[in-house]
């Protein structure tokens, strides 16, 4: 065994990586039983902690290596060891649904009610993840079903947040309180209503909970559902005798909240049941409505990554990251790929926190070791701050991920995910507020990829736009970066468009250069425009459109001279090689048609005699419009 040879030759048994992990940590990660036995025989520190406090037992619990975990426990590893965020190995096993590991830890007297620094127990984690069997195991091991974290959240609140009805049923069988309130007064029904979890709302109502329970600031579940625009939840609550005339401490009814936030469907449901006296007419207020939200568990976790490069994420802005990329995605980390289909849902669920603790409840981040991070989370955001990404104070020149909202003021929006893609909508070009989507797609993902002739190739990915068929009152400029080699004037860029994803045609706009010049001068200052041109160089393709097809494709092809020639005859000459000409005598054509001429320059092969190159051959197919002349 290599490890034995190294140890026998003086290898340091407690050597650590840059992030503080010992050989025993890595052995636990990969489940190498024999190496683990060898290291423990050589007195390796069984409870060694990495920089973030992770012990080998934490790692073995995460990766479900039961044999290694059992060995570590037999050799004296502590089942009560905590990482910097207070998580024990049982917390990790509960979150990852590692039943065998959890059983082993409980046999070695791991505490089922162990708290993290934010006050969350293993039962909180298993409830949030929906692990019914794990939750039952913890409850049978004397876990408290009503244990409250520091912000007052119980496992039932987390079931309500994530719509985990099966776990909620297990909690109820073990005596969980369905009316438990957080420090700000939010019950599980408030939480389920806020997050739009219909199944959990129905279950709680079936259990005879109070549908008119109010928080410390007077919000009922109906207020929460109305604020979030969950029309189906509003209807369920109204059918269950929720009071539509309930007023918050600052005088808001559910109807008034829906009016301020513009939820039409919610308004329709509430208008017929709300008493007009409960909503007296008041002069319109310019004060922005501030969204309130229940407490939430924002526990972040550890990382046992052995990548030695870059910043140590363990001690960065988010103090503790989890052990795998898949788990980090579930925490909504902006540095990871985003599922664009959830953009709208994420916007609707953004929550506002306030430094005024009695008005806006604290979150589980209150014990974060990063003061900057905590203050950022607690800063107030108005409800209108995230309705779109357009600055209403001035002409917008910002960026977007996949979509953005444009209105009569126009805007110049640059794609953040695809550097260089930009859409310029001049003022008064959009007839109404329109959400524009723009993204790259691979050609093979389209139903019918762009048709390419000999000598043609894609110069970038296909650009997918929306809404398909949208028409504008004025010109819209598209800027798309390309990687084509134009070889001076030998090749050119052309734009193909597909309105339905099946057929393609060339996209031509008369006087497009003049239009682009006028629009750019209107939208940008001369200095800014010069800087943009300098940055873009020759790698940016600009074109004009008055409507949106489904796809645009940037194509590189041999330069083609196109002229309209009729029965009167004419001549087409090449700008690449002016000596190359195509002459059409008078009467050669019966009607006026477009005639194209392409010149493809080939370098002669080495070793070929010059006299052999001076030969003309014509590939002429009768009754066809296309032929080639090779010289």
Protein Blocks (a to p, Z undefined) as FASTA:
>chain_A
ZZlmmmmnopafkbccfkopafklmmmmnopaklmmmmmmnopafkbccfkopafklmmm
mnopaklmmmmmmnopafkbccfkopafklmmmmnopaklmmmmmmnopafkbccfkopa
fklmmmmnopaklmmmmmmnopafkbccfkopafklmmmmnopaklmmmmmmnopafkbc
cfkopafklmmmmnopaklmmmmmmnopafkbccfkopafklmmmmnopaklmmmmmmno
pafkbccfkopafklmmmmnopaklmmmmmmmpcfklmccddddfbdcddddddddfbdc
ddfbfbfghjdfklmmblbacfbfklmmmnopakbccdfklmmmmmmmpccddfblklmc
cdfklmpcblklmmmmmpccdfklmmpccdfkbccddddfkbccddfkopadddfklghi
acdddehkambdcddddddddfklpmbdcdddehiacfbdcdddddehiacfbdcddddd
dfbdeehmlpccdddddfkomaccddddehklmmmmmmmmmmpcfklmmmmmmmnmmmbc
cdddfbdcfbdcdddddddddddddfkopadddfklmmbccdddehkambdcdddddddd
ddddehiafklmmccdddddehiabdcddZZ
